C-alpha cells in the first residue's frame, strides 16, 4: 500500500513561504529551555536503557503517571495526533 500525504503536506508543498514560516517557528520552539531539557532527559533515559543509537527502533515513551517505558518509535510518535 502506497503512503498517502496528509493535507498539511499538500499545503506546504504548494506554499513555500508558509513552509519557511513554520520552519522558523519550529527552530525557535526547539531552542526553548523546556524543550531542550525534555530532549536531554529522554536521551539520558535512552542511554541508560542501552537503546540510544543502536537502531532498534525503540523510543522512551511516557505514561500518564509520569513513568517511562520502551515502545516502538512509530507507535510512540503516532499517538495523540488529531484524526478526522
VENTA-V212512 format. One record per pair of residues at least 24 apart in sequence whose C-alpha atoms are under 10 Angstrom apart, sorted by the first residue. I is the first residue (numbers start at 1). GAP is how many residues later the second one is. D is the distance in Angstrom with one decimal. If there is no record, write none. Layout:
i->I gap->GAP d->D
i->I gap->GAP d->D
This chain:
i->42 gap->26 d->9.4
i->45 gap->24 d->9.5
i->45 gap->25 d->9.8
i->46 gap->24 d->8.6
